[in-house]
Amino acid sequence: MKKLAFAMLVFVGLLTACSPTPTKEHREVLRIVFSSEQQFNFQYGNYFAVKFPEIDVEIIPMDGVVKTGVSFDEMFEAYQKLVVEQKADLLIPYRPQIKYLSENGSLLDLDPIIKKEKYDLSKISPAAIDMIRQLGNDKLYGLAPEFSSTALYFNKQLFDKFQIPYPRDQMSWEETLQLARRFPVDSDPEKRIYGLHYKYSLPFELVNEIASTQAGSFVSEDGAKVLLDTPIWSEAMRTVIHGFRTGNFYYYENGGKPINYGPDETKRMDLFSVGRAAMMISTTEQMQRMKQFNSSVDWGLVTVPVDAHYPELTHSLSINTFFAIPAAAEHASTAWKVIKYFNGDEAAKVRVRTSESLATRLGFAQDKDGRSLEAFYKLKLDPRATYALLNVTDDINSYFRTMINEQIDAAVMGRQTADEAVRNAQKLAQEKLDQTRLTQKP
């Protein structure tokens, strides 16, 4: 990181020295909403210093927008009010924010600008464009230079050793679990090869992964009813409990407590890198981990498991950084110039070297360290994905996860059956939700 920072400073210095300083009358103004000026300078300051010396950037800090004890709607309303009252020109919002602003008519539709300038969208990942259009009811209210996704890693050596066919793209969860169950379970946990490893997580995350593939949410859209006893969720819980009991899945027993992600524990939990897991689900971060650990595993990559009825869709795609223009922006053309740069080839060259996220520019999406990244790009975002959890407070969400982990722990350890775990989780979650809704303001 020190070398990278030094190189960037040299890069900035050289380009700045060669760039003429615009006269005051030719300078442009751009008002940008961001968490703070300090954070903006840390993330984007060098880019603007080098590429946009003619632009005077004014940061509109988000003081008072993100608060504890308020609903998401209240935060979104405060964010929208800030954008309008402070006459912002450029936004770098998160996915729920861009969804809220687009639904309330607060963002500029970029399609007319793109059409007028003949901006080539074919060079951007169709999955990324599709994600953004889903948020804007088929309109393009922003562009995103990067996204994250998951894929299924598999250990070729283990599959060859036990003469099990390799995983393939667009397998269902049932097909994936059938492969996992074909690996023999050693009676010694320290020698055991696990068919499926969902690292760095407690049992709830694996249940959630399976249920979310079928667009299952554990809370109704209005945030009033818990859905843990529905077929999607109850079956996912039973499947995970059974996999832990038989030893096909690696079970990290932690009494429902959060994991301490220190370096020792993190390395100990990564069984795939040391050749003790046949399959695992992860982002491109796993590639970096295996390099750090000098892993000798010969691995392959296919798409994450899908819903058999919608094999081209996944819930695991996510865009964390958008660039958007407010509908009432005074300097929309300047904002568009900045958006084009951050979503162009030059910025992508830097990003692929410094970020673990995936570039949306297809010219930079082919491989990483000689490995094909195609599995991360094959699927599109499932439009059935819900935003139900936006109607649930953070403390409720945290309670659900901890409590469900405790119920799964009890079932795996034989203190209750899987059916009892489902019933108890449903009962406790609904009681907590009802109690909280009674004390919340409307």
LODREN-468833 format. One record per residue (C-alpha): x, y, z; residue number from 1. Coordinates in nm, 4 decimals, padded with zeros to 6 digits, always signed. Example, Ala and Ser with C-alpha at 12.3 -4.5 7.8 and 13.67 -1.06 7.14 Angstrom:
# residues 2
{vodo {+01.2300,-00.4500,+00.7800},1}
{vodo {+01.3670,-00.1060,+00.7140},2}
This chain:
# residues 442
{vodo {+00.0000,+00.0000,+00.0000},1}
{vodo {+00.2905,+00.2365,+00.0792},2}
{vodo {+00.4438,+00.1665,-00.2618},3}
{vodo {+00.1086,+00.2258,-00.4294},4}
{vodo {+00.0558,+00.5531,-00.2430},5}
{vodo {+00.4059,+00.6730,-00.3330},6}
{vodo {+00.3592,+00.5785,-00.6983},7}
{vodo {+00.0287,+00.7644,-00.7087},8}
{vodo {+00.1870,+01.0751,-00.5579},9}
{vodo {+00.4656,+01.0673,-00.8188},10}
{vodo {+00.2045,+01.0105,-01.0906},11}
{vodo {+00.0014,+01.3077,-00.9660},12}
{vodo {+00.3095,+01.5265,-00.9374},13}
{vodo {+00.4288,+01.4572,-01.2896},14}
{vodo {+00.0930,+01.5122,-01.4514},15}
{vodo {+00.0198,+01.8208,-01.2473},16}
{vodo {+00.3560,+01.9691,-01.3420},17}
{vodo {+00.2778,+01.9153,-01.7086},18}
{vodo {-00.0774,+02.0465,-01.6891},19}
{vodo {-00.1496,+02.4183,-01.7328},20}
{vodo {-00.3534,+02.5730,-01.4512},21}
{vodo {-00.6807,+02.7101,-01.5881},22}
{vodo {-00.7497,+03.0766,-01.5368},23}
{vodo {-01.0204,+03.1672,-01.2871},24}
{vodo {-01.2729,+03.2665,-01.5507},25}
{vodo {-01.2452,+02.9242,-01.7170},26}
{vodo {-01.2848,+02.7162,-01.4040},27}
{vodo {-01.5912,+02.4983,-01.3583},28}
{vodo {-01.7765,+02.4235,-01.0350},29}
{vodo {-01.9029,+02.0867,-00.9170},30}
{vodo {-02.0975,+02.0423,-00.5946},31}
{vodo {-02.0752,+01.6802,-00.4786},32}
{vodo {-02.2659,+01.5127,-00.1941},33}
{vodo {-02.0309,+01.2880,+00.0035},34}
{vodo {-01.9863,+01.1617,+00.3580},35}
{vodo {-01.7137,+01.4192,+00.4305},36}
{vodo {-01.4551,+01.6286,+00.2492},37}
{vodo {-01.1742,+01.4305,+00.4102},38}
{vodo {-01.3167,+01.0983,+00.2909},39}
{vodo {-01.3747,+01.2351,-00.0590},40}
{vodo {-01.0159,+01.3585,-00.0859},41}
{vodo {-00.8902,+01.0187,+00.0305},42}
{vodo {-01.0910,+00.8297,-00.2334},43}
{vodo {-01.1070,+01.0708,-00.5261},44}
{vodo {-00.8825,+01.3700,-00.4556},45}
{vodo {-00.5865,+01.2485,-00.6642},46}
{vodo {-00.8067,+01.1712,-00.9619},47}
{vodo {-00.9569,+01.5199,-00.9640},48}
{vodo {-00.6193,+01.6875,-00.9107},49}
{vodo {-00.4778,+01.5133,-01.2168},50}
{vodo {-00.7706,+01.4780,-01.4552},51}
{vodo {-00.9881,+01.7773,-01.3672},52}
{vodo {-00.7655,+02.0675,-01.2618},53}
{vodo {-01.0181,+02.3043,-01.4203},54}
{vodo {-01.2942,+02.2000,-01.1792},55}
{vodo {-01.3486,+02.3549,-00.8373},56}
{vodo {-01.4970,+02.0778,-00.6246},57}
{vodo {-01.7256,+02.1739,-00.3366},58}
{vodo {-01.8152,+01.8860,-00.1050},59}
{vodo {-02.1590,+01.8838,+00.0560},60}
{vodo {-02.1045,+01.6715,+00.3701},61}
{vodo {-02.3774,+01.4317,+00.4771},62}
{vodo {-02.3861,+01.5552,+00.8355},63}
{vodo {-02.7018,+01.4427,+01.0086},64}
{vodo {-02.8244,+01.2228,+00.7220},65}
{vodo {-02.7112,+00.8866,+00.8607},66}
{vodo {-02.8362,+00.8459,+01.2179},67}
{vodo {-02.9094,+00.5618,+01.4536},68}
{vodo {-03.2654,+00.5118,+01.5725},69}
{vodo {-03.4337,+00.6386,+01.2551},70}
{vodo {-03.5926,+00.4457,+00.9702},71}
{vodo {-03.4372,+00.4048,+00.6264},72}
{vodo {-03.7168,+00.6153,+00.4788},73}
{vodo {-03.6279,+00.9006,+00.7127},74}
{vodo {-03.2627,+00.8774,+00.6118},75}
{vodo {-03.3520,+00.8703,+00.2423},76}
{vodo {-03.5798,+01.1723,+00.2834},77}
{vodo {-03.3010,+01.3608,+00.4616},78}
{vodo {-03.0586,+01.2667,+00.1820},79}
{vodo {-03.3000,+01.3855,-00.0870},80}
{vodo {-03.3602,+01.7122,+00.1011},81}
{vodo {-02.9854,+01.7726,+00.1221},82}
{vodo {-02.9438,+01.7110,-00.2531},83}
{vodo {-03.2192,+01.9580,-00.3417},84}
{vodo {-03.1497,+02.2329,-00.0885},85}
{vodo {-02.7736,+02.2346,-00.1432},86}
{vodo {-02.8111,+02.2281,-00.5236},87}
{vodo {-02.5868,+01.9279,-00.5776},88}
{vodo {-02.4405,+01.8563,-00.9218},89}
{vodo {-02.3024,+01.5061,-00.8718},90}
{vodo {-02.3951,+01.2162,-00.6448},91}
{vodo {-02.2087,+00.8972,-00.5547},92}
{vodo {-02.4975,+00.7119,-00.3862},93}
{vodo {-02.5504,+00.3567,-00.2684},94}
{vodo {-02.8025,+00.1223,-00.4293},95}
{vodo {-03.0975,+00.1919,-00.1923},96}
{vodo {-03.0363,+00.5664,-00.2210},97}
{vodo {-03.0396,+00.5630,-00.5987},98}
{vodo {-03.3557,+00.3520,-00.5949},99}
{vodo {-03.5292,+00.5972,-00.3604},100}
{vodo {-03.4167,+00.9074,-00.5537},101}
{vodo {-03.5174,+00.7619,-00.8903},102}
{vodo {-03.8624,+00.6687,-00.7598},103}
{vodo {-03.9078,+01.0257,-00.6370},104}
{vodo {-03.7983,+01.1906,-00.9614},105}
{vodo {-03.4794,+01.3379,-00.8163},106}
{vodo {-03.2287,+01.1992,-01.0691},107}
{vodo {-03.1453,+01.2875,-01.4276},108}
{vodo {-03.2181,+01.0177,-01.6850},109}
{vodo {-02.8875,+00.9611,-01.8655},110}
{vodo {-03.0363,+00.7884,-02.1706},111}
{vodo {-03.0954,+01.1115,-02.3704},112}
{vodo {-02.7365,+01.2278,-02.3033},113}
{vodo {-02.5975,+00.8862,-02.3969},114}
{vodo {-02.7996,+00.8847,-02.7180},115}
{vodo {-02.6973,+01.2399,-02.8100},116}
{vodo {-02.3253,+01.1755,-02.7524},117}
{vodo {-02.3400,+00.8244,-02.8973},118}
{vodo {-02.1820,+00.6914,-02.5795},119}
{vodo {-02.1118,+00.3200,-02.6327},120}
{vodo {-02.2902,+00.1179,-02.3625},121}
{vodo {-02.1903,-00.2091,-02.5318},122}
{vodo {-01.8472,-00.1792,-02.3679},123}
{vodo {-02.0071,-00.2031,-02.0233},124}
{vodo {-02.1199,-00.5296,-01.8675},125}
{vodo {-02.4838,-00.6000,-01.9638},126}
{vodo {-02.5383,-00.7363,-01.6123},127}
{vodo {-02.4294,-00.4019,-01.4636},128}
{vodo {-02.6495,-00.1989,-01.6971},129}
{vodo {-02.9404,-00.4315,-01.6259},130}
{vodo {-02.8909,-00.3836,-01.2491},131}
{vodo {-02.9041,-00.0056,-01.2818},132}
{vodo {-03.2112,-00.0160,-01.5060},133}
{vodo {-03.3888,-00.2393,-01.2530},134}
{vodo {-03.3375,+00.0294,-00.9900},135}
{vodo {-03.4739,+00.2993,-01.2203},136}
{vodo {-03.7782,+00.1216,-01.3671},137}
{vodo {-03.5895,+00.0587,-01.6931},138}
{vodo {-03.4308,+00.4059,-01.7035},139}
{vodo {-03.0589,+00.4672,-01.6641},140}
{vodo {-03.0152,+00.7048,-01.3721},141}
{vodo {-02.6453,+00.6454,-01.3258},142}
{vodo {-02.3362,+00.4493,-01.4248},143}
{vodo {-02.1162,+00.2281,-01.2116},144}
{vodo {-01.7456,+00.1573,-01.2715},145}
{vodo {-01.7350,-00.1615,-01.0647},146}
{vodo {-01.9489,-00.4283,-00.9061},147}
{vodo {-01.9077,-00.7336,-00.6878},148}
{vodo {-02.0300,-01.0856,-00.7372},149}
{vodo {-01.9705,-01.4374,-00.6127},150}
{vodo {-01.8877,-01.7636,-00.7869},151}
{vodo {-01.8381,-02.1285,-00.6950},152}
{vodo {-01.4732,-02.2278,-00.6536},153}
{vodo {-01.3916,-02.5995,-00.6781},154}
{vodo {-01.0809,-02.8047,-00.6045},155}
{vodo {-00.9950,-03.0042,-00.9172},156}
{vodo {-00.7572,-03.2336,-00.7295},157}
{vodo {-01.0235,-03.3476,-00.4827},158}
{vodo {-01.2829,-03.4041,-00.7552},159}
{vodo {-01.0287,-03.6078,-00.9535},160}
{vodo {-00.9200,-03.8064,-00.6453},161}
{vodo {-01.2731,-03.9195,-00.5643},162}
{vodo {-01.3775,-03.9486,-00.9319},163}
{vodo {-01.6592,-03.6981,-00.8977},164}
{vodo {-01.7556,-03.4867,-01.2025},165}
{vodo {-01.6616,-03.1195,-01.1871},166}
{vodo {-01.9295,-02.8604,-01.1077},167}
{vodo {-02.0736,-02.6743,-01.4046},168}
{vodo {-02.2220,-02.3323,-01.4638},169}
{vodo {-02.5800,-02.2636,-01.3534},170}
{vodo {-02.6235,-02.5641,-01.1263},171}
{vodo {-02.9151,-02.5493,-00.8839},172}
{vodo {-02.8567,-02.5660,-00.5110},173}
{vodo {-02.9885,-02.9228,-00.5073},174}
{vodo {-02.7323,-03.0272,-00.7719},175}
{vodo {-02.4546,-02.8485,-00.5819},176}
{vodo {-02.5471,-03.0170,-00.2549},177}
{vodo {-02.5644,-03.3568,-00.4247},178}
{vodo {-02.2015,-03.3101,-00.5335},179}
{vodo {-02.1036,-03.2028,-00.1813},180}
{vodo {-02.2604,-03.5170,-00.0326},181}
{vodo {-02.0528,-03.7464,-00.2580},182}
{vodo {-01.7318,-03.6686,-00.0705},183}
{vodo {-01.6564,-03.9213,+00.2067},184}
{vodo {-01.6763,-03.7878,+00.5620},185}
{vodo {-01.3739,-03.8785,+00.7741},186}
{vodo {-01.4565,-03.9465,+01.1389},187}
{vodo {-01.1708,-03.7171,+01.2418},188}
{vodo {-01.2773,-03.3523,+01.1916},189}
{vodo {-00.9121,-03.2487,+01.1626},190}
{vodo {-00.8636,-03.4743,+00.8583},191}
{vodo {-01.2092,-03.4369,+00.7083},192}
{vodo {-01.2636,-03.3144,+00.3530},193}
{vodo {-01.5740,-03.0972,+00.3386},194}
{vodo {-01.7922,-03.1074,+00.0305},195}
{vodo {-01.8990,-02.7439,+00.0743},196}
{vodo {-01.7327,-02.4655,+00.2698},197}
{vodo {-01.8969,-02.1283,+00.3271},198}
{vodo {-01.6069,-01.9536,+00.4930},199}
{vodo {-01.5971,-01.6552,+00.7284},200}
{vodo {-01.9624,-01.7002,+00.8216},201}
{vodo {-02.1973,-01.8474,+01.0763},202}
{vodo {-02.4808,-02.0905,+00.9859},203}
{vodo {-02.7372,-01.8179,+00.9158},204}
{vodo {-02.5366,-01.6868,+00.6193},205}
{vodo {-02.5495,-02.0230,+00.4412},206}
{vodo {-02.9239,-02.0549,+00.5083},207}
{vodo {-02.9715,-01.7019,+00.3762},208}
{vodo {-02.7637,-01.7787,+00.0663},209}
{vodo {-02.9787,-02.0795,-00.0227},210}
{vodo {-03.3113,-01.9078,+00.0489},211}
{vodo {-03.2150,-01.5858,-00.1299},212}
{vodo {-03.1423,-01.7820,-00.4476},213}
{vodo {-03.5194,-01.8345,-00.4646},214}
{vodo {-03.5836,-01.4690,-00.3752},215}
{vodo {-03.6794,-01.5664,-00.0224},216}
{vodo {-03.6817,-01.2929,+00.2409},217}
{vodo {-03.7224,-01.3757,+00.6086},218}
{vodo {-03.9457,-01.0682,+00.6542},219}
{vodo {-04.2540,-00.9646,+00.4548},220}
{vodo {-04.2349,-00.6586,+00.2290},221}
{vodo {-04.4088,-00.4379,+00.4857},222}
{vodo {-04.1764,-00.5569,+00.7622},223}
{vodo {-04.4661,-00.6900,+00.9719},224}
{vodo {-04.4425,-01.0684,+00.9404},225}
{vodo {-04.1568,-01.3141,+00.9841},226}
{vodo {-04.1362,-01.5772,+00.7090},227}
{vodo {-03.8991,-01.8342,+00.8560},228}
{vodo {-04.1696,-02.1048,+00.8517},229}
{vodo {-04.2396,-02.0646,+00.4788},230}
{vodo {-04.1293,-02.3541,+00.2515},231}
{vodo {-03.8268,-02.1702,+00.1112},232}
{vodo {-03.6798,-02.0753,+00.4468},233}
{vodo {-03.7753,-02.3842,+00.6462},234}
{vodo {-03.6310,-02.6147,+00.3791},235}
{vodo {-03.3087,-02.4104,+00.3667},236}
{vodo {-03.2719,-02.4368,+00.7453},237}
{vodo {-03.3325,-02.8125,+00.7412},238}
{vodo {-03.0840,-02.8608,+00.4568},239}
{vodo {-02.8097,-02.6676,+00.6350},240}
{vodo {-02.8685,-02.8413,+00.9686},241}
{vodo {-02.8526,-03.1823,+00.7971},242}
{vodo {-02.5303,-03.0873,+00.6148},243}
{vodo {-02.3659,-02.9796,+00.9391},244}
{vodo {-02.4783,-03.2945,+01.1209},245}
{vodo {-02.3406,-03.5283,+00.8558},246}
{vodo {-02.0143,-03.3386,+00.8215},247}
{vodo {-02.0580,-03.2548,+00.4517},248}
{vodo {-02.0513,-02.8836,+00.5378},249}
{vodo {-01.7869,-02.7256,+00.7563},250}
{vodo {-01.9514,-02.6178,+01.0802},251}
{vodo {-01.8017,-02.3305,+01.2761},252}
{vodo {-01.9610,-02.3568,+01.6209},253}
{vodo {-01.9427,-02.0240,+01.7984},254}
{vodo {-02.2479,-02.0216,+02.0226},255}
{vodo {-02.4232,-01.7733,+01.7971},256}
{vodo {-02.1568,-01.5097,+01.8672},257}
{vodo {-01.9991,-01.2929,+01.5944},258}
{vodo {-01.6723,-01.4154,+01.4459},259}
{vodo {-01.3534,-01.2325,+01.5381},260}
{vodo {-01.1988,-01.1819,+01.1945},261}
{vodo {-00.8362,-01.1658,+01.3095},262}
{vodo {-00.5576,-01.2960,+01.0830},263}
{vodo {-00.5185,-01.6283,+01.2660},264}
{vodo {-00.8888,-01.7091,+01.2769},265}
{vodo {-00.9392,-01.5936,+00.9193},266}
{vodo {-00.6657,-01.8244,+00.7957},267}
{vodo {-00.7917,-02.1154,+01.0069},268}
{vodo {-01.1399,-02.0826,+00.8595},269}
{vodo {-01.0203,-02.0843,+00.4978},270}
{vodo {-01.0240,-02.4599,+00.4441},271}
{vodo {-01.0399,-02.4272,+00.0667},272}
{vodo {-00.6935,-02.2734,+00.0374},273}
{vodo {-00.5363,-02.5653,+00.2286},274}
{vodo {-00.7129,-02.8322,+00.0230},275}
{vodo {-00.9690,-02.9464,+00.2794},276}
{vodo {-01.2828,-02.8233,+00.1018},277}
{vodo {-01.4071,-02.9401,-00.2365},278}
{vodo {-01.6222,-02.6335,-00.3073},279}
{vodo {-01.6738,-02.2886,-00.1675},280}
{vodo {-01.8593,-01.9690,-00.2569},281}
{vodo {-01.6646,-01.6447,-00.2563},282}
{vodo {-01.5804,-01.3246,-00.4418},283}
{vodo {-01.2543,-01.2495,-00.6242},284}
{vodo {-01.1134,-01.1925,-00.2744},285}
{vodo {-01.0495,-01.5681,-00.2560},286}
{vodo {-00.7982,-01.5434,-00.5396},287}
{vodo {-00.5955,-01.2934,-00.3393},288}
{vodo {-00.6195,-01.5103,-00.0282},289}
{vodo {-00.4764,-01.8128,-00.2062},290}
{vodo {-00.1866,-01.6033,-00.3352},291}
{vodo {-00.1144,-01.4794,+00.0178},292}
{vodo {-00.1236,-01.8328,+00.1574},293}
{vodo {+00.0883,-01.9724,-00.1315},294}
{vodo {-00.1881,-02.2264,-00.1883},295}
{vodo {-00.1042,-02.5252,-00.4076},296}
{vodo {-00.4699,-02.5993,-00.4843},297}
{vodo {-00.5539,-02.6465,-00.8521},298}
{vodo {-00.8930,-02.4811,-00.8704},299}
{vodo {-01.1653,-02.3961,-01.1174},300}
{vodo {-01.4521,-02.1502,-01.1202},301}
{vodo {-01.8190,-02.1778,-01.2212},302}
{vodo {-02.1267,-01.9666,-01.1546},303}
{vodo {-02.2806,-01.9548,-00.8103},304}
{vodo {-02.5792,-02.1934,-00.7628},305}
{vodo {-02.9041,-02.0639,-00.9137},306}
{vodo {-03.2772,-02.1170,-00.8937},307}
{vodo {-03.3506,-02.4032,-01.1364},308}
{vodo {-03.6512,-02.2100,-01.2712},309}
{vodo {-03.4413,-01.8964,-01.3376},310}
{vodo {-03.0948,-02.0288,-01.4265},311}
{vodo {-02.9747,-01.6977,-01.5730},312}
{vodo {-03.0385,-01.4978,-01.2534},313}
{vodo {-02.8588,-01.4490,-00.9222},314}
{vodo {-02.9101,-01.2388,-00.6119},315}
{vodo {-02.5356,-01.2099,-00.5473},316}
{vodo {-02.4585,-00.9218,-00.7846},317}
{vodo {-02.4100,-00.5885,-00.6122},318}
{vodo {-02.3108,-00.2380,-00.7136},319}
{vodo {-02.1737,-00.0341,-00.4290},320}
{vodo {-02.0690,+00.2832,-00.6113},321}
{vodo {-02.2866,+00.4715,-00.8576},322}
{vodo {-02.2285,+00.8053,-01.0245},323}
{vodo {-02.5525,+00.9978,-01.0794},324}
{vodo {-02.6690,+01.3510,-01.1579},325}
{vodo {-02.9545,+01.5236,-00.9710},326}
{vodo {-03.2469,+01.6216,-01.1907},327}
{vodo {-03.2023,+01.9895,-01.0979},328}
{vodo {-02.8222,+02.0020,-01.1287},329}
{vodo {-02.6890,+02.3401,-01.2439},330}
{vodo {-02.3688,+02.1903,-01.3839},331}
{vodo {-02.4959,+01.8663,-01.5354},332}
{vodo {-02.2550,+01.8778,-01.8304},333}
{vodo {-01.9546,+01.9009,-01.5965},334}
{vodo {-02.0920,+01.6148,-01.3887},335}
{vodo {-02.1359,+01.4041,-01.7019},336}
{vodo {-01.7734,+01.4686,-01.7985},337}
{vodo {-01.6637,+01.3310,-01.4603},338}
{vodo {-01.8954,+01.0301,-01.4883},339}
{vodo {-01.7564,+00.9433,-01.8319},340}
{vodo {-01.4017,+00.9454,-01.6986},341}
{vodo {-01.4670,+00.7261,-01.3942},342}
{vodo {-01.6546,+00.4792,-01.6150},343}
{vodo {-01.3950,+00.4859,-01.8930},344}
{vodo {-01.0908,+00.2828,-01.9917},345}
{vodo {-00.8272,+00.4959,-01.8192},346}
{vodo {-00.9868,+00.4757,-01.4738},347}
{vodo {-01.0564,+00.1041,-01.5262},348}
{vodo {-00.6838,+00.0377,-01.5834},349}
{vodo {-00.6075,+00.1772,-01.2383},350}
{vodo {-00.9035,+00.0031,-01.0731},351}
{vodo {-00.8226,-00.3491,-01.1883},352}
{vodo {-00.4787,-00.3173,-01.0291},353}
{vodo {-00.5917,-00.1709,-00.6985},354}
{vodo {-00.9419,-00.3092,-00.6322},355}
{vodo {-01.0843,-00.6539,-00.5640},356}
{vodo {-01.4133,-00.5463,-00.7216},357}
{vodo {-01.4967,-00.6376,-01.0802},358}
{vodo {-01.4662,-00.3754,-01.3524},359}
{vodo {-01.7862,-00.3105,-01.5456},360}
{vodo {-01.5766,-00.2235,-01.8517},361}
{vodo {-01.5748,-00.5473,-02.0492},362}
{vodo {-01.2284,-00.4812,-02.1905},363}
{vodo {-01.0892,-00.5236,-01.8388},364}
{vodo {-01.3087,-00.8127,-01.7324},365}
{vodo {-01.1456,-01.1104,-01.8998},366}
{vodo {-00.9092,-01.2453,-01.6376},367}
{vodo {-00.7152,-01.1816,-01.3194},368}
{vodo {-00.3677,-01.3278,-01.2706},369}
{vodo {-00.4269,-01.5462,-01.5741},370}
{vodo {-00.7588,-01.6814,-01.4443},371}
{vodo {-01.0838,-01.6349,-01.6352},372}
{vodo {-01.3436,-01.4250,-01.4528},373}
{vodo {-01.6266,-01.5266,-01.6845},374}
{vodo {-01.8244,-01.6992,-01.4056},375}
{vodo {-01.8654,-01.3656,-01.2251},376}
{vodo {-02.0140,-01.2019,-01.5359},377}
{vodo {-02.2470,-01.4707,-01.6709},378}
{vodo {-02.5547,-01.4107,-01.4557},379}
{vodo {-02.7885,-01.1128,-01.4228},380}
{vodo {-02.9380,-00.9684,-01.1060},381}
{vodo {-03.2611,-01.1366,-01.0011},382}
{vodo {-03.5371,-00.8724,-01.0283},383}
{vodo {-03.7333,-01.0632,-00.7631},384}
{vodo {-03.4821,-00.9509,-00.4995},385}
{vodo {-03.6736,-00.7613,-00.2319},386}
{vodo {-03.5955,-00.4597,-00.0174},387}
{vodo {-03.7979,-00.5911,+00.2757},388}
{vodo {-03.5080,-00.5541,+00.5196},389}
{vodo {-03.5164,-00.1774,+00.4658},390}
{vodo {-03.8335,-00.1902,+00.6768},391}
{vodo {-03.6523,-00.3629,+00.9639},392}
{vodo {-03.4232,-00.1801,+01.2052},393}
{vodo {-03.0597,-00.2839,+01.2427},394}
{vodo {-03.1099,-00.4108,+01.5975},395}
{vodo {-03.3965,-00.6380,+01.4842},396}
{vodo {-03.1901,-00.7687,+01.1931},397}
{vodo {-02.8992,-00.8379,+01.4293},398}
{vodo {-03.1292,-01.0148,+01.6772},399}
{vodo {-03.2723,-01.2382,+01.4028},400}
{vodo {-02.9284,-01.3492,+01.2856},401}
{vodo {-02.7960,-01.4223,+01.6339},402}
{vodo {-03.1119,-01.6035,+01.7411},403}
{vodo {-03.1294,-01.8161,+01.4239},404}
{vodo {-02.7643,-01.9145,+01.4686},405}
{vodo {-02.8443,-02.0221,+01.8245},406}
{vodo {-03.1375,-02.2342,+01.7068},407}
{vodo {-02.9233,-02.4007,+01.4389},408}
{vodo {-02.6476,-02.4608,+01.6951},409}
{vodo {-02.8980,-02.6371,+01.9230},410}
{vodo {-03.0227,-02.8563,+01.6364},411}
{vodo {-02.6736,-02.9511,+01.5163},412}
{vodo {-02.5699,-03.0387,+01.8706},413}
{vodo {-02.8783,-03.2603,+01.9106},414}
{vodo {-03.0593,-03.0487,+02.1687},415}
{vodo {-03.3591,-03.0133,+01.9375},416}
{vodo {-03.4800,-03.1357,+01.5988},417}
{vodo {-03.4541,-02.9368,+01.2763},418}
{vodo {-03.8324,-02.8875,+01.2761},419}
{vodo {-03.8149,-02.7533,+01.6308},420}
{vodo {-03.5396,-02.5150,+01.5279},421}
{vodo {-03.7620,-02.3750,+01.2517},422}
{vodo {-04.0651,-02.3400,+01.4806},423}
{vodo {-03.8693,-02.1797,+01.7639},424}
{vodo {-03.6934,-01.9382,+01.5306},425}
{vodo {-04.0261,-01.8321,+01.3760},426}
{vodo {-04.1896,-01.7858,+01.7178},427}
{vodo {-03.9051,-01.5884,+01.8767},428}
{vodo {-03.8509,-01.3699,+01.5705},429}
{vodo {-04.2203,-01.2814,+01.5367},430}
{vodo {-04.2485,-01.2004,+01.9090},431}
{vodo {-03.9453,-00.9698,+01.8881},432}
{vodo {-04.0746,-00.8022,+01.5740},433}
{vodo {-04.4222,-00.7451,+01.7221},434}
{vodo {-04.2760,-00.6062,+02.0421},435}
{vodo {-04.0540,-00.3626,+01.8514},436}
{vodo {-04.3298,-00.2451,+01.6179},437}
{vodo {-04.5518,-00.1630,+01.9161},438}
{vodo {-04.2899,+00.0691,+02.0610},439}
{vodo {-04.1838,+00.2289,+01.7316},440}
{vodo {-04.3361,+00.5520,+01.6109},441}
{vodo {-04.5564,+00.5099,+01.2986},442}
